[in-house]
Structures are given as structure tokens and as C-alpha cells.
């Protein structure tokens, strides 16, 4: 038996496996951005090819993540994590040794499929091994490190590209994957599988098309326009597939996504808050990184290091906020946190063309980072804690799909919000206001919709 403030050795191993397996997936979504010019110089390819090096990963990751959650619940977290780690390691090496840009794009798509297997299973592993306040603390720790992966990606990528080669951006994945595989062998066996459990393959196919094709259309509309068949056909087919997916899930004997999950208040309202908060996060960070480099004259490395205070706050406070939300409930944190993040972006209206770091950028980053450190762990805990642990894999997959689709949509509309093709100071200020509004809306939704669960006695 462990006390509230301590973890058993087995729990520490579980947490390490969960963090490392999700970390590589999150890291590879962002680390690639600063490597694109070097990849282009080495392998060739136009701007569209560079975009697809990024988007091939995001599309397959987003499209397969619901199926991955279902696989986790049916076959077991440990088995799915093992398959995901092996697949991610192999596809990372394929990327590292890619001889052509086309080969790299295909390998990135495979990497996205493997990455989709990692995140839902890693969170489900935590839910199966922690309960009560210790679960909130564990989720907070997981959240801190995976959030840092998103922020630290451009910094790590810049250092590797400048000092070594872009190929190390992918090759470096092998080390944490090897460590995670060793730790994975020390975990206890998975839950016993129900022999009657089946995968809803029709739902899986419709879900992949329903998520993947609209995301493809959203990405390519910037290149071809909404009226192009390249955009219109996938969009229509994707919407029809999504409608078919919902019909199938209502009728299937063992649906991949049980729609009754959305009747759970904290699950449904929490995912609405997730959409608003993570859409704002993606839009705000993307625009800030572009502005600091293109207008304020920061280097890529300087722009990356400008976000360090947020990383430090997430590492230092996410576990605490997760633990406290496990004691008193997530509603207060999910209300105050997004409002603080909103205030941080409103402070960015003070930023001028030179973007003085100490007087203009740093105060806004600190307030924003504090808001996110308060928000993310309680948000994740509120959503997943509302669902039976047996369905934690698919619940985690839904939440991750919502956050990633929100980010894709927000970034796709960044130029529309800015009102200019090239981000200038006025455009950045418009984006900062919209970002602040969406963060605030996430706080309002949380205040109105989230309910603190009844306290229960923590099991040993």
C-alpha cells in the first residue's frame, strides 16, 4: 500500500513508460519544423513537399487514433504500446535514412500510424494503475512532460540540425524507445481480455476516412482553394464517412466509439473545453513563433528558447495542480487556468515590432504558462476520470483526436484571422485577441459544464 504522496516501484515504472512512449509521439509532431529547410536542401522538393513531410504524420496520426484507442481497450495497453514502439522505432529509422523526399513522406505517414498507438495506451496505463489524488498527480506529471515535448521540439530540432544533421531529428528517437521497451518488460500483465470482445472494423474504416479526408482537405485548401476537386471531393467523402460512422456506432453491437460516452457530462463538456483551449494554444504558439522570427528578428533557436518559462512552469506545477484537482475537483482549475492563459495573450498586445523579451514577451509568456500549468492536468483528469477504466483507451483517443483536430483547424485559419498573408504586428495583435477569446471561452465552458466528482476512498 502506498500513501497519497508516494508511489510504489511498479507505479513509477508505469509512469516512466507512459511518459516516454507519449513523449516521442508528441516530440515528432513539432521537432520536424525547423529541419525542413535542411531536408529540402538535401533531398529537394518544393514547398508542397515540405508541407507533406509534416502533414503526412499529422493526418495518419489523427485518422488512426480512434482505432488505436479501441485496440488498446480490446487487446491490452501493454501489447498495443509494444507494437507502437517497435513501429515508431522502425519508421523513425526509415525517415533517418530516407534517400528521397517521396520516401520520407511515406515513412512519416507510417510513423504517424505508429504514433497513434502510443498516446491512448500510455494514458490508459496510468488510469489502470492509479486512483484518487495519486491518479491526478500521475496525469499531471505525464501532462507536464508531454506538453514540454511540444514546446521543446523546435529547440531540440534546431540544435540537432545546426550541429549534426536533420537525420538525427529522427534517429534520436531510437534511444528513448529502447529504454521504454526495456521498462515495458517489467510491467505486470495486461487486464484479461474478454473473449467476446471484437474490433468494430466497419467503424474503424469509416472513422479513418471521416477524420483523415477532412483534415487532408483542410490542409490542401491553402494550396488549391475550396472550389478545387482536390479539396472538395475528399471533404464531401470525409463528411459522408463521418456521418456513416455515427450511424454505424449507433447500430453496432460492439461499437468502436460507444456514443453513450458523450452522455457523461464531464466527458462531453471537457472535450468542448479541450477543442477551445487546444485550438487557442496551437494558434497562439504558431503565430508567436512566426512573429518573433519574421518581424522581431529572432533566430529560430532564440524563438524556441523564448518559450522556456512555459516549459519550466509546466514541469514544476502540472503535477501539483493534478494532485490538488484530485482532492478538490477540476472545475476551479479548468476555469481559472484558461482565463490566466487568456490574460497572457492579452498582455501580448503590448509587444511592439522589436518584441523586447524582458519587458514585453517574458511577462506574457509567464502568465500564459502559469495558466496552462494550472489547466492541462485537471482537464485531462476530468475527462478520463469520468469514464470507466475499461474504456480509458478510447476515451483518451477521443480527447487526443479533439485536441489535434482543433490545432489543425486553428493553424489553417491563422492567415484569415491575421488578415494578411505575411504576419505583421497588426496581424499578430489580431491573432492574440482571438487566441485570448478562445482561451476565455474554454474557461467559461469549464465553469458552466464541469462538475466536481464525489470524493472516494483511494484504493491501495
C-alpha positions as CSV (number, residue, x, y, z in Angstrom):
1,X,0.0,0.0,0.0
2,X,1.3,3.5,-0.8
3,X,0.5,6.8,0.8
4,X,-1.2,9.6,-1.1
5,X,2.2,11.4,-1.6
6,X,4.2,8.3,-2.7
7,X,4.2,5.8,-5.5
8,X,5.2,2.2,-5.4
9,X,8.1,1.0,-7.5
10,X,5.7,-0.6,-10.0
11,X,3.7,2.6,-10.3
12,X,7.0,4.6,-11.0
13,X,7.8,2.2,-13.8
14,X,4.2,2.5,-15.2
15,X,4.6,6.3,-15.2
16,X,8.0,6.2,-16.8
17,X,6.7,4.0,-19.6
18,X,3.6,6.2,-20.1
19,X,5.7,9.4,-20.3
20,X,8.5,8.1,-22.6
21,X,6.1,6.4,-25.0
22,X,3.9,9.5,-25.4
23,X,6.9,11.9,-25.3
24,X,8.4,10.6,-28.6
25,X,5.0,10.9,-30.4
26,X,4.4,14.5,-29.3
27,X,8.0,15.5,-29.9
28,X,8.0,14.3,-33.5
29,X,4.9,16.4,-34.3
30,X,6.9,19.6,-33.7
31,X,10.6,18.8,-33.9
32,X,10.5,18.5,-37.7
33,X,9.5,22.1,-38.4
34,X,13.0,23.6,-38.1
35,X,14.5,20.8,-40.1
36,X,12.5,21.4,-43.2
37,X,14.9,23.8,-45.0
38,X,17.8,21.4,-44.4
39,X,15.7,18.5,-45.7
40,X,14.8,20.5,-48.8
41,X,18.5,21.3,-49.5
42,X,19.5,17.6,-49.2
43,X,16.5,15.8,-50.8
44,X,15.0,18.5,-52.9
45,X,11.3,19.1,-53.3
46,X,9.1,22.2,-53.4
47,X,7.2,23.9,-50.6
48,X,4.3,21.4,-51.0
49,X,6.7,18.5,-50.4
50,X,7.9,20.2,-47.2
51,X,4.4,20.6,-46.0
52,X,3.7,16.9,-46.6
53,X,6.7,15.9,-44.6
54,X,4.8,17.5,-41.7
55,X,1.2,16.7,-42.7
56,X,1.7,13.0,-43.6
57,X,2.5,12.4,-39.9
58,X,-0.4,14.5,-38.6
59,X,-3.0,13.0,-41.0
60,X,-2.3,9.4,-40.2
61,X,-1.9,10.1,-36.5
62,X,-5.3,11.9,-36.3
63,X,-7.1,9.4,-38.6
64,X,-5.9,6.2,-36.8
65,X,-6.0,7.4,-33.2
66,X,-9.6,6.3,-32.5
67,X,-8.9,2.8,-33.8
68,X,-5.8,2.8,-31.6
69,X,-7.8,3.6,-28.6
70,X,-10.2,0.7,-29.3
71,X,-7.3,-1.7,-29.9
72,X,-5.9,-0.6,-26.5
73,X,-9.1,-1.5,-24.8
74,X,-9.6,-4.8,-26.6
75,X,-6.1,-6.3,-26.8
76,X,-4.4,-4.5,-23.8
77,X,-2.3,-1.4,-23.3
78,X,1.0,-3.3,-23.0
79,X,0.6,-5.2,-26.3
80,X,-0.5,-2.0,-28.2
81,X,2.3,0.0,-26.7
82,X,4.8,-2.6,-27.7
83,X,3.6,-2.7,-31.2
84,X,3.5,1.1,-31.4
85,X,7.1,1.5,-30.0
86,X,8.5,-1.1,-32.4
87,X,6.7,0.6,-35.3
88,X,7.8,4.0,-34.3
89,X,11.4,3.0,-34.0
90,X,11.5,1.3,-37.4
91,X,9.7,4.1,-39.2
92,X,12.0,6.6,-37.5
93,X,15.0,4.8,-38.9
94,X,13.3,4.8,-42.3
95,X,12.9,8.6,-42.0
96,X,16.5,9.0,-40.9
97,X,17.9,7.1,-43.9
98,X,15.4,8.3,-46.5
99,X,17.1,8.6,-49.9
100,X,14.3,10.7,-51.5
101,X,11.7,13.2,-50.4
102,X,8.9,10.8,-51.5
103,X,10.4,8.0,-49.4
104,X,10.5,10.4,-46.4
105,X,6.8,11.4,-46.8
106,X,5.7,7.7,-46.9
107,X,7.9,6.9,-43.9
108,X,6.4,9.9,-42.0
109,X,2.9,8.5,-42.7
110,X,3.9,5.2,-41.2
111,X,5.4,7.0,-38.3
112,X,2.1,8.7,-37.7
113,X,0.3,5.4,-37.6
114,X,2.7,4.0,-35.0
115,X,2.5,7.3,-33.0
116,X,-1.3,6.9,-32.8
117,X,-0.8,3.6,-30.9
118,X,1.2,5.3,-28.2
119,X,-0.8,8.1,-26.7
120,X,-4.1,6.4,-25.8
121,X,-2.4,3.4,-24.4
122,X,0.0,5.4,-22.3
123,X,-2.8,7.3,-20.6
124,X,-4.9,4.2,-20.2
125,X,-2.0,2.6,-18.5
126,X,-2.0,5.4,-15.9
127,X,-5.7,5.1,-15.3
128,X,-5.4,1.4,-14.8
129,X,-2.7,1.7,-12.2
130,X,-3.5,4.9,-10.2
131,X,-6.6,6.1,-8.5
132,X,-7.8,9.1,-6.4
133,X,-5.4,12.0,-5.9
134,X,-2.4,9.9,-6.9
135,X,-4.1,9.5,-10.4
136,X,-4.4,13.3,-10.7
137,X,-0.7,13.7,-9.7
138,X,0.4,11.0,-12.2
139,X,-1.7,12.5,-15.0
140,X,-0.2,15.9,-14.1
141,X,3.4,14.5,-14.4
142,X,2.5,12.9,-17.7
143,X,1.0,16.1,-18.9
144,X,4.0,18.2,-17.9
145,X,6.5,16.1,-19.8
146,X,4.3,15.6,-22.9
147,X,3.5,19.3,-23.0
148,X,7.2,20.1,-22.8
149,X,7.7,17.8,-25.8
150,X,5.5,20.2,-27.9
151,X,7.4,23.2,-26.8
152,X,11.0,21.8,-26.7
153,X,10.7,20.2,-30.1
154,X,11.8,23.3,-32.1
155,X,14.7,23.9,-29.7
156,X,16.0,20.3,-30.0
157,X,15.4,20.2,-33.7
158,X,17.4,23.4,-34.2
159,X,20.3,22.2,-32.2
160,X,20.5,18.8,-34.0
161,X,20.1,20.4,-37.5
162,X,22.8,23.1,-36.8
163,X,25.3,20.9,-35.0
164,X,24.8,17.5,-36.7
165,X,22.3,16.7,-39.4
166,X,18.5,16.7,-40.0
167,X,18.7,12.9,-40.0
168,X,19.4,12.9,-36.3
169,X,16.0,14.5,-35.7
170,X,14.6,11.1,-36.4
171,X,17.5,8.9,-35.4
172,X,17.4,10.2,-31.8
173,X,14.1,8.5,-31.3
174,X,15.8,5.1,-31.1
175,X,17.3,5.7,-27.6
176,X,14.1,6.6,-25.7
177,X,12.2,3.9,-27.5
178,X,14.9,1.3,-26.5
179,X,14.7,2.4,-22.9
180,X,10.9,2.3,-22.9
181,X,10.9,-1.3,-24.4
182,X,13.1,-2.4,-21.5
183,X,10.9,-0.8,-18.9
184,X,7.8,-2.3,-20.6
185,X,9.0,-5.8,-20.0
186,X,8.9,-5.0,-16.2
187,X,5.2,-4.2,-16.2
188,X,2.6,-6.6,-14.9
189,X,0.5,-8.4,-17.4
190,X,-2.4,-6.6,-19.1
191,X,-6.0,-7.0,-18.0
192,X,-7.6,-10.3,-19.0
193,X,-9.2,-9.9,-22.4
194,X,-12.9,-10.6,-22.8
195,X,-13.0,-13.4,-25.4
196,X,-16.3,-11.9,-26.8
197,X,-14.7,-8.5,-27.5
198,X,-14.4,-7.6,-31.1
199,X,-13.0,-4.7,-33.1
200,X,-15.6,-2.7,-35.0
201,X,-13.8,-2.8,-38.3
202,X,-16.6,-1.0,-40.2
203,X,-16.5,1.8,-37.7
204,X,-12.7,1.8,-37.8
205,X,-12.7,2.3,-41.6
206,X,-15.4,5.0,-41.6
207,X,-13.6,6.7,-38.7
208,X,-10.3,6.8,-40.5
209,X,-11.9,8.2,-43.6
210,X,-14.1,10.6,-41.6
211,X,-11.1,12.1,-39.8
212,X,-8.4,11.8,-42.4
213,X,-10.1,13.1,-45.5
214,X,-11.5,16.4,-44.0
215,X,-8.0,17.0,-42.4
216,X,-6.5,16.4,-45.9
217,X,-8.9,18.9,-47.4
218,X,-8.2,21.5,-44.7
219,X,-4.5,21.3,-45.3
220,X,-4.7,21.4,-49.1
221,X,-7.3,24.2,-49.3
222,X,-4.4,26.6,-48.8
223,X,-2.8,25.3,-51.9
224,X,-5.8,24.6,-54.2
225,X,-8.7,26.6,-52.8
226,X,-12.0,25.4,-51.5
227,X,-13.5,25.0,-55.0
228,X,-10.9,22.6,-56.3
229,X,-11.8,18.9,-56.7
230,X,-8.6,18.0,-54.8
231,X,-10.2,19.7,-51.8
232,X,-13.9,19.3,-52.4
233,X,-14.1,15.6,-53.1
234,X,-12.1,14.5,-50.0
235,X,-14.1,17.0,-47.9
236,X,-17.5,15.6,-49.1
237,X,-16.5,12.0,-48.9
238,X,-15.0,12.6,-45.4
239,X,-18.2,14.3,-44.1
240,X,-20.3,11.4,-45.5
241,X,-18.0,8.9,-43.9
242,X,-18.2,10.7,-40.6
243,X,-22.0,10.6,-40.8
244,X,-21.8,6.9,-41.7
245,X,-19.5,6.4,-38.7
246,X,-22.1,7.9,-36.3
247,X,-24.9,5.8,-37.8
248,X,-22.7,2.7,-37.6
249,X,-21.7,3.3,-34.0
250,X,-25.4,3.7,-33.0
251,X,-26.2,0.3,-34.6
252,X,-23.1,-1.8,-34.0
253,X,-23.3,-4.5,-31.4
254,X,-19.8,-3.6,-30.1
255,X,-19.1,-0.1,-31.4
256,X,-15.6,1.3,-31.6
257,X,-16.8,4.5,-30.1
258,X,-19.7,4.0,-27.7
259,X,-21.7,7.2,-28.2
260,X,-23.1,6.9,-24.6
261,X,-19.7,8.3,-23.5
262,X,-20.9,11.7,-24.6
263,X,-23.8,11.4,-22.2
264,X,-21.3,11.7,-19.4
265,X,-21.3,15.4,-18.6
266,X,-17.6,15.9,-17.8
267,X,-16.6,13.9,-20.8
268,X,-18.6,15.9,-23.3
269,X,-18.1,19.3,-21.8
270,X,-14.5,18.6,-21.2
271,X,-13.9,17.8,-24.9
272,X,-15.6,21.0,-25.8
273,X,-13.2,22.9,-23.5
274,X,-10.4,20.9,-25.0
275,X,-11.3,22.0,-28.5
276,X,-11.3,25.6,-27.5
277,X,-8.2,25.5,-25.3
278,X,-6.0,23.5,-27.6
279,X,-7.2,25.4,-30.7
280,X,-6.1,28.6,-28.9
281,X,-2.8,27.0,-27.8
282,X,-1.9,25.9,-31.4
283,X,-3.0,29.2,-33.0
284,X,-1.2,31.3,-30.4
285,X,2.1,29.4,-30.3
286,X,2.3,29.1,-34.1
287,X,1.7,32.8,-34.6
288,X,4.0,33.9,-31.8
289,X,6.9,31.7,-33.2
290,X,6.4,33.1,-36.7
291,X,6.1,36.7,-35.5
292,X,9.2,36.6,-33.3
293,X,11.3,35.3,-36.3
294,X,9.8,37.1,-39.3
295,X,9.0,40.5,-37.7
296,X,11.1,40.8,-34.5
297,X,14.2,39.3,-36.0
298,X,14.6,36.4,-33.5
299,X,16.6,33.4,-34.8
300,X,14.8,30.0,-34.8
301,X,16.8,29.0,-31.7
302,X,16.0,32.3,-29.9
303,X,12.3,31.9,-30.7
304,X,12.4,28.4,-29.3
305,X,14.2,29.4,-26.1
306,X,11.7,32.2,-25.6
307,X,9.1,29.6,-24.6
308,X,11.4,28.0,-21.9
309,X,9.5,29.7,-19.0
310,X,6.3,27.9,-20.1
311,X,8.2,24.5,-20.1
312,X,9.5,25.2,-16.6
313,X,6.1,26.1,-15.3
314,X,4.6,23.0,-16.8
315,X,7.2,20.8,-15.3
316,X,7.1,22.5,-11.9
317,X,3.3,22.9,-11.4
318,X,1.4,20.3,-13.5
319,X,1.9,17.5,-11.0
320,X,0.8,19.8,-8.2
321,X,-2.3,21.1,-10.0
322,X,-3.2,17.5,-10.9
323,X,-2.8,16.4,-7.3
324,X,-4.9,19.3,-6.0
325,X,-7.6,18.8,-8.6
326,X,-7.8,15.2,-7.4
327,X,-8.6,16.4,-3.9
328,X,-10.9,19.3,-4.5
329,X,-12.1,18.7,-8.1
330,X,-11.0,20.0,-11.5
331,X,-13.6,22.7,-12.1
332,X,-11.8,25.6,-10.3
333,X,-8.5,24.8,-12.2
334,X,-10.2,24.4,-15.6
335,X,-11.9,27.8,-15.1
336,X,-9.0,29.9,-13.6
337,X,-6.3,28.3,-15.8
338,X,-7.7,29.2,-19.3
339,X,-8.6,32.7,-18.0
340,X,-5.0,33.2,-17.0
341,X,-3.8,31.9,-20.4
342,X,-6.2,34.4,-22.0
343,X,-4.7,37.2,-19.9
344,X,-1.2,36.2,-21.1
345,X,-2.2,36.7,-24.7
346,X,-3.9,40.0,-24.0
347,X,-0.5,41.1,-22.5
348,X,1.0,40.3,-25.9
349,X,-0.9,43.4,-27.2
350,X,2.0,45.3,-25.5
351,X,4.5,43.7,-27.9
352,X,6.0,46.1,-30.5
353,X,8.0,45.5,-33.6
354,X,11.2,44.9,-31.7
355,X,9.5,42.5,-29.2
356,X,11.7,43.3,-26.3
357,X,12.0,40.0,-24.5
358,X,12.3,41.1,-20.9
359,X,9.7,43.8,-20.8
360,X,7.2,42.6,-23.5
361,X,7.5,38.9,-24.3
362,X,8.5,37.4,-20.9
363,X,5.7,38.7,-18.7
364,X,3.1,37.5,-21.2
365,X,4.8,34.1,-21.5
366,X,4.9,33.7,-17.7
367,X,1.2,34.5,-17.2
368,X,0.3,32.2,-20.1
369,X,2.5,29.4,-18.9
370,X,1.0,29.6,-15.4
371,X,-2.5,29.3,-16.9
372,X,-1.6,26.3,-18.9
373,X,0.2,24.6,-15.9
374,X,-3.0,25.0,-13.9
375,X,-5.2,23.8,-16.7
376,X,-3.9,20.8,-18.6
377,X,-3.6,18.1,-15.9
378,X,-7.0,18.8,-14.3
379,X,-8.6,18.9,-17.8
380,X,-7.2,15.5,-18.8
381,X,-8.1,14.0,-15.4
382,X,-11.7,15.4,-15.5
383,X,-12.3,13.9,-18.9
384,X,-10.7,10.5,-18.4
385,X,-11.7,10.2,-14.8
386,X,-15.4,10.4,-15.8
387,X,-15.2,7.2,-17.9
388,X,-15.0,3.6,-16.8
389,X,-11.3,2.5,-16.8
390,X,-12.2,-0.4,-19.2
391,X,-12.9,2.3,-21.8
392,X,-10.0,4.6,-20.9
393,X,-8.2,3.8,-24.2
394,X,-10.9,5.0,-26.5
395,X,-11.7,8.0,-24.1
396,X,-8.1,9.1,-24.3
397,X,-8.1,8.6,-28.1
398,X,-11.2,10.8,-28.5
399,X,-9.7,13.6,-26.3
400,X,-6.4,13.5,-28.3
401,X,-8.2,13.5,-31.6
402,X,-10.2,16.5,-30.5
403,X,-7.1,18.4,-29.4
404,X,-5.2,17.7,-32.6
405,X,-8.1,18.5,-35.0
406,X,-8.6,21.7,-33.1
407,X,-4.9,22.6,-33.6
408,X,-5.0,21.8,-37.3
409,X,-8.2,23.9,-37.9
410,X,-6.8,26.9,-35.8
411,X,-3.5,27.0,-37.7
412,X,-5.2,26.6,-41.1
413,X,-7.2,29.7,-40.4
414,X,-4.3,31.7,-38.9
415,X,-3.8,33.8,-42.1
416,X,-7.6,34.6,-42.3
417,X,-7.6,35.8,-38.7
418,X,-4.4,37.8,-39.2
419,X,-5.9,39.4,-42.3
420,X,-2.7,39.2,-44.2
421,X,-0.6,36.6,-46.0
422,X,2.6,37.7,-44.2
423,X,2.2,38.1,-40.5
424,X,2.9,41.7,-39.4
425,X,2.5,43.4,-36.0
426,X,-1.2,44.4,-36.5
427,X,-2.0,40.8,-37.7
428,X,-0.2,39.3,-34.7
429,X,-2.3,41.5,-32.4
430,X,-5.5,40.3,-34.1
431,X,-4.4,36.7,-33.6
432,X,-3.6,37.4,-30.0
433,X,-7.1,38.8,-29.3
434,X,-8.8,35.8,-31.0
435,X,-6.5,33.4,-29.1
436,X,-7.4,35.2,-25.8
437,X,-11.1,34.9,-26.6
438,X,-10.9,31.2,-27.2
439,X,-8.9,30.6,-24.0
440,X,-11.5,32.6,-22.1
441,X,-14.3,30.6,-23.8
442,X,-12.7,27.4,-22.6
443,X,-12.7,28.7,-19.1
444,X,-16.4,29.7,-19.3
445,X,-17.4,26.3,-20.7
446,X,-15.5,24.6,-17.9
447,X,-17.1,26.8,-15.2
448,X,-20.6,26.1,-16.7
449,X,-20.2,22.5,-17.7
450,X,-17.7,20.7,-15.4
451,X,-18.9,19.1,-12.2
452,X,-16.5,18.0,-9.4
453,X,-16.8,14.3,-8.9
454,X,-17.8,12.9,-5.5
455,X,-14.7,12.1,-3.4
456,X,-14.0,8.4,-3.0
457,X,-11.5,6.5,-0.8
458,X,-8.3,5.8,-2.8
459,X,-7.7,2.1,-3.3
460,X,-4.3,0.6,-2.4
